[in-house]
Amino acid sequence: MTLVPWFVAGGAILIAIALISSLLHRSPLSTAIICLGFGVLLGPAGADLVRLDFMTDDEILEPLTEVAVIISLFTAGLQLRLPLDRKEWRVSVRLATVGMLLTVAILTFLGVYALGLPLGAAIILGAVLSPTDPVLASDVQVRHSTDSDRLRFVLTGEAGFNDGTAFPFVMLGLGLLGMHDIGAAGWRWWAVDLLWATTWGLAVGALFGTIVARIVLHLRQHHEEAVGLDNFLAVGLISFSYGVALWCHAYGFLAVFAAGVALRRVERVSSSAPPTDAVRQAAGSAEATGLATDRDVAPAYMAEAVLNFNAQLERFAEVMLVVVVGAMLSPEMFGPRILGWAIVLLLVVRPLAISLSLTGSRLSRLERHYIAWFGIRGIGSLYYLSYAIAHGLADAPAEDIVNLTLATVAASIILHGATATPLMNYYSRVTARDRGSSP
């Protein structure tokens, strides 16, 4: 595959998005929808200038999607500033565990009895399409680190956790297909792929996020050292946490998310006040490096500088990979069978799983409806799919899962992207009215 068309197309798309950015802010269309359209125009469904295929290009797609997801997970962790004992965290964990398990179970059942997939392939399909996406969900996630809105916080936390909690089911599906050792009676899957990898992934990220943040703050506040290059700090902490987690046979996605949460927690407990708008806007700029060593401002400056840089990386990753999704769409993916599956997942399976998993919670009816709707599928699904193919998933089950996944991600980008702005505007008006009418 020649890279020349990608250089030309990528440059043209970035320039076009920059030129129409103001228009996009005033319209219900998201950047992701525009990028998906560009990809369709470039791919086999359009001018056929660029071609990518999951079955033959998994060596390219797996690292691309992997990097995009870990960048976004670290960003999500940095945005979550509420103390860990707040109930919003418990709701996020419930969605990422109970909600995830129910979604996988329902999709597995449909995969076996409606699509005729082998059990292992059906579990992989469920695992691929269950996690919500931290890359494409920015419009419904927390807007900044001091945004404590319950709905946005829960959706951000869910997307951060469940990109890691889906991994055990991918491994289980591969194991049932004979492509991964799950041990006699599944003991290795329970002990290693589920308990060990999950626990140590969170532990590794929390440990190194805390250590690095405290070292940096000590050097800045007491010695006026380690100032500048916060972008190196961001990429270094992501890479180190992810690499150590994989080295320990743990889930790197959970490690990166936990590292972001831990760095933000150090900021919160070390600060006398939340980051101000001025600090958030100045963090990372060369003209404001004096703030980095200020005893009172240094914690907020460090966290916000890392977040600002990471958010920019996330935007580039989103544009690039949504274009890739569009370029991989083909006419046969728009048939009633595949599109019907995507609609069932988004309109039936997700709401059903969320309704069951949130039974007994104190969320309002509006919040429950919004959580059920905004189960955005995206880059995480692409990574798990490319991972499964790279580790042996092939033939007819793989082709079915590829078509179903790409159609679902495309449908999610269009439906959720078109509804995010108007629905969240309505939500803001309702919550503002409720706050104004409360005594």
Residue pairs with C-beta under 8 A, 6 or more apart in sequence:
1 51
1 52
1 57
1 60
5 42
5 49
5 50
6 50
9 38
9 42
9 49
9 50
9 323
10 320
10 323
13 35
13 38
13 319
13 323
14 319
16 38
17 24
17 31
17 34
17 35
17 319
20 34
24 30
24 31
24 34
28 418
28 419
28 421
28 422
29 417
29 418
30 139
30 413
30 417
30 418
30 420
30 421
31 318
31 319
32 136
32 318
32 322
32 413
32 417
33 413
33 414
33 417
33 418
35 318
35 319
35 322
35 323
35 326
36 322
36 323
36 325
36 326
36 410
36 413
36 414
37 326
38 323
38 326
39 322
39 323
39 324
39 325
39 326
39 327
39 328
39 329
40 46
40 326
40 327
40 329
41 47
41 326
42 49
42 50
42 323
42 326
42 327
43 49
43 50
43 51
43 52
43 326
43 327
43 328
43 329
43 330
44 51
44 327
44 329
44 330
44 331
45 329
45 330
45 331
50 327
51 327
52 60
52 61
52 324
52 327
52 328
53 328
54 61
54 328
54 385
54 386
54 389
54 398
54 402
55 389
55 394
55 398
55 399
55 402
58 386
58 389
58 390
59 390
61 324
61 382
61 386
62 383
62 386
62 387
62 390
64 320
64 321
64 324
65 321
65 379
65 380
65 382
65 383
65 386
66 383
67 317
68 135
68 314
68 317
68 318
68 320
68 321
68 379
68 383
69 134
69 135
69 163
69 253
69 379
69 380
69 383
70 238
70 242
70 252
70 253
70 256
71 238
71 310
71 313
71 314
71 317
72 133
72 134
72 135
72 314
72 317
72 379
73 134
73 160
73 163
73 164
73 253
73 256
73 257
73 260
74 234
74 237
74 238
74 256
74 257
74 259
74 260
74 310
75 134
75 260
75 307
75 310
75 311
75 314
76 134
76 141
76 156
76 157
76 159
76 160
76 257
76 260
77 160
77 205
77 209
77 256
77 257
77 258
77 259
77 260
77 261
77 262
77 263
77 264
78 145
78 260
78 261
78 263
78 264
78 303
78 306
78 307
78 310
79 141
79 142
79 144
79 145
79 147
79 156
79 260
79 264
79 307
80 142
80 153
80 156
80 157
80 160
80 260
80 261
80 264
81 145
81 146
81 148
81 264
81 267
81 268
81 274
82 88
82 89
82 148
82 153
83 268
84 265
87 362
88 150
88 153
88 154
88 157
89 157
91 154
91 157
91 358
91 361
91 363
92 153
92 154
92 156
92 157
92 158
92 160
92 161
93 157
93 161
94 357
94 358
94 361
95 154
95 157
95 158
95 161
95 162
95 354
95 357
95 358
95 371
96 157
96 158
96 161
96 162
96 165
97 161
97 165
98 356
98 357
99 158
99 162
99 353
99 354
99 357
99 358
100 130
100 131
100 162
100 165
100 166
102 352
102 353
102 356
102 357
103 126
103 129
103 130
103 349
103 350
103 353
104 123
104 126
104 127
104 130
104 166
104 169
105 126
106 126
106 349
106 352
106 353
107 122
107 125
107 126
107 129
107 130
107 345
107 349
108 119
108 122
108 123
108 125
108 126
109 122
110 122
110 344
110 349
111 117
111 121
111 122
111 123
111 125
111 126
112 118
112 119
112 122
115 122
115 125
115 341
115 400
115 404
117 125
117 397
117 400
117 401
118 176
118 177
118 397
119 176
120 172
120 173
120 174
120 175
120 176
120 177
121 173
121 177
121 393
121 397
121 398
121 400
121 401
122 173
123 169
123 172
123 173
123 176
124 169
124 170
124 173
124 174
124 177
124 384
124 388
124 393
124 401
125 173
125 401
125 404
125 405
126 169
126 173
127 166
127 167
127 169
127 170
127 172
127 173
127 384
128 166
128 170
128 381
128 384
128 385
128 388
128 401
128 405
129 345
129 377
129 381
129 404
129 405
129 408
130 162
130 166
130 169
131 159
131 162
131 163
131 165
131 166
131 377
131 380
131 381
131 384
132 155
132 158
132 159
132 162
132 374
132 375
132 376
132 377
132 380
133 159
133 163
133 376
133 377
133 378
133 379
133 380
133 381
133 412
134 141
134 156
134 159
134 160
134 163
134 380
135 314
135 317
135 318
135 321
135 378
135 379
135 380
136 318
136 322
136 376
136 378
136 379
136 412
136 413
136 416
136 417
137 155
137 156
137 159
137 374
137 376
137 378
137 416
138 314
138 318
139 417
139 420
139 421
139 424
140 151
140 152
140 155
140 370
140 374
140 376
140 416
140 420
140 424
141 152
141 155
141 156
141 159
142 149
142 152
142 153
142 156
143 152
144 280
145 264
145 274
145 275
145 280
145 303
145 304
145 307
146 274
146 275
147 153
149 431
150 363
150 367
151 367
151 370
151 371
151 427
154 363
154 367
154 371
155 370
155 371
155 374
158 371
159 376
160 257
160 260
160 261
161 254
161 257
163 253
163 257
163 380
164 198
164 201
164 251
164 253
164 254
164 257
165 198
165 254
166 380
166 384
167 193
167 197
167 251
167 253
167 384
168 189
168 193
168 194
168 197
168 198
170 384
170 387
170 388
171 180
171 182
171 189
171 193
172 182
172 186
172 189
172 193
173 388
174 180
174 388
174 391
174 392
174 393
175 181
175 182
175 186
175 189
176 182
177 392
177 393
179 391
179 392
179 393
180 391
181 188
182 188
182 189
182 193
183 189
183 191
192 249
196 249
196 250
197 249
197 250
197 251
198 250
198 251
198 254
199 250
200 245
200 248
200 249
200 250
201 245
201 250
201 251
201 252
201 253
201 254
201 255
201 258
202 254
202 255
202 258
203 250
203 258
204 241
204 244
204 245
204 248
204 250
204 255
204 258
205 241
205 245
205 254
205 255
205 256
205 257
205 258
205 259
205 260
205 261
205 262
206 258
206 259
206 261
206 262
207 262
208 237
208 240
208 241
208 244
208 255
208 259
208 262
209 237
209 241
209 258
209 259
209 260
209 261
209 262
209 263
209 266
210 262
210 263
210 265
210 266
212 233
212 236
212 237
212 240
212 263
213 262
213 263
213 266
213 267
213 302
213 303
214 266
215 226
216 226
216 233
216 302
217 266
217 270
217 298
217 299
217 302
219 225
219 226
220 226
220 227
220 292
220 293
220 298
220 302
221 293
221 295
221 298
224 293
227 289
227 292
227 293
228 286
228 289
228 292
230 283
230 284
230 302
230 305
230 306
230 309
231 284
231 309
233 302
233 306
234 306
234 309
234 310
234 313
237 259
237 263
237 306
238 256
238 259
238 310
241 252
241 255
241 256
241 258
241 259
242 252
242 255
242 256
243 252
244 255
245 251
245 252
245 254
245 255
245 256
246 252
263 302
263 303
263 306
264 303
266 299
266 303
267 275
267 299
267 300
267 302
267 303
268 274
268 299
270 299
271 296
271 299
271 300
272 296
274 300
275 283
275 300
275 303
275 304
276 300
279 291
279 297
279 300
279 301
279 304
280 304
280 308
282 288
282 291
282 301
283 291
283 300
283 301
283 303
283 304
283 305
283 307
283 308
284 304
284 305
284 308
284 309
288 301
291 297
291 298
291 301
292 298
292 301
292 302
292 305
294 301
317 379
318 379
321 379
321 382
322 378
322 413
325 382
325 406
325 409
325 410
325 413
326 410
328 406
329 406
329 407
329 410
332 338
332 403
333 339
333 403
333 406
333 407
333 410
334 407
338 403
338 404
338 407
339 407
339 411
341 404
341 407
341 408
342 404
342 407
342 408
342 410
342 411
342 412
343 411
345 377
345 408
346 375
346 377
346 408
346 411
346 412
346 415
350 372
350 373
350 375
351 372
351 373
354 368
354 371
354 372
354 375
355 368
355 372
358 368
358 371
361 368
363 371
366 427
366 430
370 423
370 427
373 416
373 419
373 423
374 416
374 420
375 412
376 412
376 416
377 408
377 409
377 412
378 409
378 412
378 413
381 405
381 408
381 409
382 405
382 409
385 401
385 402
385 405
388 398
388 401
389 398
389 402
393 401
